[in-house]
Amino acid sequence: MKSMRAYALRVRRDLLTHRDRGASALEWALIAAVVVVAAALIGAAVYNVISTRAAQVESCGNLGPGETC
């Protein structure tokens, strides 16, 4: 019976000392979500710049000789 009580006390102590483990996992999940959103926004901005420049190059490439862009 004594070993069962010691085990229960040890489990209780371990649970109380490690109760911030779930909070830490939640913090990492939130940080990862922020990084993913930031990467998506940066990717969208880069895509828009590249597609705008590509459209400008295409329109200038279709001009005849001597015409200005």
LODRENFI-233062 format. One line per 2 residues: number of its first residue (from 1); for each residue x, y, z of N, C-alpha, C. Coordinates in steps of 0.001 Angstrom, whole numbers. Example, Ala and Ser with C-alpha at 12.3 -4.5 7.8 and 13.67 -1.06 7.14 Angstrom:
<rs>
1 = 13190:-5690:7800:12300:-4500:7800:13200:-3300:7800 ~ 12850:-2250:7080:13670:-1060:7140:12900:30:7870
</rs>
This chain:
<rs>
1 = 819:-1193:0:0:0:0:861:1254:0 ~ 2025:1144:682:2905:2300:757:3447:2666:-624
3 = 3760:1672:-1422:4296:1957:-2755:3236:2606:-3652 ~ 1992:2247:-3477:913:2856:-4262:758:4325:-3891
5 = 858:4625:-2612:762:6022:-2173:1953:6829:-2687 ~ 3132:6246:-2645:4329:6922:-3150:4195:7163:-4651
7 = 3658:6175:-5360:3450:6319:-6802:2453:7442:-7089 ~ 1369:7482:-6346:358:8520:-6550:936:9901:-6270
9 = 1742:10022:-5234:2374:11315:-4931:3357:11718:-6019 ~ 4103:10736:-6542:5055:11030:-7609:4338:11480:-8886
11 = 3253:10811:-9220:2474:11183:-10402:1893:12581:-10231 ~ 1366:12846:-9058:798:14178:-8796:1860:15261:-8907
13 = 3038:15012:-8338:4137:15974:-8421:4555:16199:-9885 ~ 4648:15119:-10640:5027:15244:-12050:3994:16032:-12847
15 = 2730:15800:-12568:1675:16529:-13278:1705:18014:-12944 ~ 1957:18322:-11691:1989:19732:-11286:3220:20452:-11823
17 = 4334:19756:-11945:5547:20419:-12432:5563:20552:-13949 ~ 4804:19730:-14661:4815:19769:-16130:3515:20296:-16713
19 = 2763:21061:-15970:1472:21490:-16499:1592:22588:-17546 ~ 2753:23213:-17688:2917:24233:-18725:3341:23627:-20059
21 = 3465:22321:-20127:3880:21682:-21371:2857:21900:-22483 ~ 1571:21846:-22175:530:22083:-23167:512:23519:-23637
23 = 782:24451:-22733:836:25862:-23111:1993:26110:-24063 ~ 3091:25445:-23810:4250:25607:-24689:3933:25091:-26097
25 = 3245:23977:-26185:2858:23441:-27494:1915:24392:-28202 ~ 1008:24992:-27464:82:25954:-28057:824:27189:-28556
27 = 1799:27643:-27797:2591:28802:-28236:3327:28491:-29536 ~ 3914:27305:-29627:4623:26931:-30855:3666:26825:-32041
29 = 2468:26336:-31796:1479:26246:-32874:1080:27636:-33351 ~ 908:28569:-32430:562:29942:-32825:1706:30602:-33581
31 = 2930:30393:-33134:4088:30954:-33837:4175:30384:-35246 ~ 3960:29082:-35375:3992:28454:-36701:2901:29016:-37602
33 = 1722:29256:-37056:625:29818:-37842:963:31222:-38322 ~ 1577:32023:-37464:1967:33383:-37856:3018:33332:-38959
35 = 3961:32423:-38851:5006:32291:-39877:4392:31868:-41210 ~ 3446:30959:-41178:2799:30499:-42416:2024:31641:-43071
37 = 1308:32416:-42280:554:33546:-42833:1501:34587:-43407 ~ 2594:34882:-42706:3571:35857:-43210:4189:35373:-44515
39 = 4519:34098:-44593:5096:33550:-45827:4097:33630:-46978 ~ 2834:33383:-46704:1813:33468:-47752:1656:34899:-48242
41 = 1670:35858:-47334:1553:37264:-47735:2759:37721:-48548 ~ 3948:37336:-48122:5154:37703:-48863:5143:37040:-50235
43 = 4729:35779:-50289:4649:35077:-51573:3663:35736:-52519 ~ 2528:36172:-51995:1533:36842:-52833:2061:38173:-53345
45 = 2783:38914:-52517:3346:40199:-52950:4388:39996:-54043 ~ 5252:39011:-53868:6271:38720:-54881:5612:38280:-56183
47 = 4600:37444:-56095:3886:36996:-57292:3269:38176:-58039 ~ 2658:39112:-57309:2054:40279:-57960:3089:41143:-58650
49 = 4240:41348:-58019:5298:42156:-58636:5802:41478:-59903 ~ 6033:40189:-59832:6556:39465:-60994:5542:39442:-62132
51 = 4283:39223:-61827:3286:39185:-62905:3098:40564:-63534 ~ 3198:41640:-62749:3104:42989:-63305:4270:43268:-64238
53 = 5474:42915:-63803:6656:43126:-64645:6596:42267:-65909 ~ 6098:41070:-65782:5978:40194:-66960:5001:40776:-67967
55 = 3927:41345:-67495:2957:41966:-68394:3582:43170:-69100 ~ 4395:43947:-68385:5067:45096:-69006:6061:44634:-70069
57 = 6815:43593:-69771:7784:43068:-70752:7055:42537:-71966 ~ 5947:41859:-71759:5183:41308:-72880:4615:42411:-73760
59 = 4103:43471:-73130:3535:44548:-73945:4612:45287:-74719 ~ 5788:45435:-74132:6877:46099:-74849:7488:45187:-75907
61 = 7427:43887:-75664:7985:42943:-76633:7149:42842:-77889 ~ 5900:43223:-77847:5027:43135:-79007:5072:44377:-79878
63 = 5845:45377:-79475:5936:46601:-80261:6874:46386:-81450 ~ 6602:47139:-82470:7448:47058:-83647:8736:47842:-83452
65 = 9645:47735:-84406:10909:48466:-84325:10667:49974:-84365 ~ 11375:50691:-83536:11247:52135:-83502:10153:52654:-82593
67 = 9266:51827:-82175:8196:52269:-81263:8723:52239:-79826 ~ 8222:53197:-79041:8674:53264:-77657:7670:52572:-76739
69 = 8173:52162:-75637:7371:51405:-74678:6640:52340:-73739
</rs>
